[in-house]
Amino acid sequence: VSWLFNPTRSEITSLDSGNIDDILNNADVALVNFYADWCRFSQMLHPIFEEASNVIKEEYPDKNQVVFARVDCDQHSDIAQRYRISKYPTLKLFRNGMMMKREYRGQRSVTAIADYIRQQKSNPVREVQDLEEISSLDRSRRNIVGYFEQKDSDNYRTFERVANILHDDCVFLSAFGAISKAERFSGDNVIYKPPGENAPDMVYLGSLTNFDLIYAWTQDKCVPLVREITFENGEELTEEGLPFLILFHMKDDLESLEKFQQEVARQLISEKGTINFLHADCDKFRHPLLHIQKTPADCPVIAIDSFRHMYVFPDFSDLSVPGKLKQFVLDLHSGKLHREFHHGPDPTDVAPGQPIQDLASSPPESSFQKLAPSEHRYTLLREKDEL
């Protein structure tokens, strides 16, 4: 009983369908606790969340600087569905109404939550004092550099807003005034410096005050089309709700990865948003490979995980056959992959006179559906302990 929530202890904002958009859109940063009263861990978090809110409000008294809010997911299931909340408690960060893709997964303590908010309020853009700093950037990272005449400008404010959202994916830097003059021959501009010492720069050519345009351009540069799945980000990727198209490859097999990236870009760019393109280390993900009766010795292997079943791309050597990889993905969306595991090839795919095979087996069970957290909420991949 001592853990039960006492709503009078602090000013946590309760969100409902009538006020959620207005409150979140006007908050620089909002941390939202999606909870269920019947959940013991939700009950345990309430007093911690309240105290963290009290600590932060002492440092950021403006009500729109930082908002601590809550959603009762039993009472407001429409909001829980909108933000794909499937476990409790879940802490989501919002910036000016936009939900960040990475939820808070740190320690559930007053100190840890308060430190997390302080980190989110820190400046995401590093100001350079000499252009020599740009020439010595870490080129293993994705760098976005903005050159501006002045800091107090709409151009920079838009750039800073984009950096606030994407600073986990890219390094953001800026230069102003006389320092940036040599790079502003055509006015303020933003440059993307991709990984690799010899990789050419890319220039943003759109309006610097159009947030939607510059955000879309920057996100495209900062978030690679083919991402690596690890034990650390697996749950996060799963929560995006899209099936996985995964290349399993040995860590030092960069050639197969490059081929996969090229074919995804060539054949599947139109499918972005319907499936996540990923690559995984065969050694680390031995257990998922076992689900499809493969071992690291069989790598590289391409498979789809629909979170219900796994399907194997027949032959990696067919990767570059025009349309082959795209058809594999389209067959997932149409249900053909699942259907053929149960009933053999569709009649339209069988040569005249060839009998249709009736398969009694089901496709291999999904591996990555088990990325859901344990009862302690913090455990990511159960199979990790089984390797």
Secondary structure as UniProt FT lines:
FT   TURN            2..3
FT   TURN            7..8
FT   STRAND          13..14
FT   TURN            17..19
FT   HELIX           20..25
FT   STRAND          29..35
FT   TURN            37..38
FT   HELIX           40..59
FT   TURN            63..65
FT   STRAND          66..72
FT   TURN            73..75
FT   HELIX           77..82
FT   TURN            83..84
FT   STRAND          90..95
FT   TURN            96..97
FT   STRAND          98..99
FT   HELIX           110..121
FT   STRAND          125..127
FT   HELIX           132..135
FT   TURN            139..140
FT   STRAND          143..148
FT   HELIX           154..166
FT   TURN            167..169
FT   STRAND          171..176
FT   HELIX           177..180
FT   HELIX           181..183
FT   TURN            185..186
FT   STRAND          189..193
FT   TURN            197..198
FT   STRAND          202..203
FT   TURN            208..209
FT   HELIX           211..222
FT   STRAND          226..228
FT   TURN            231..233
FT   HELIX           234..238
FT   TURN            239..240
FT   STRAND          244..249
FT   TURN            251..252
FT   HELIX           254..267
FT   HELIX           269..271
FT   TURN            273..274
FT   STRAND          275..281
FT   TURN            282..285
FT   HELIX           286..291
FT   TURN            292..293
FT   HELIX           296..298
FT   STRAND          301..305
FT   STRAND          309..312
FT   HELIX           316..318
FT   TURN            319..320
FT   TURN            322..323
FT   HELIX           324..334
FT   HELIX           336..343
FT   HELIX           347..349
FT   TURN            352..353
FT   HELIX           368..371
FT   TURN            375..376
FT   HELIX           382..386
//
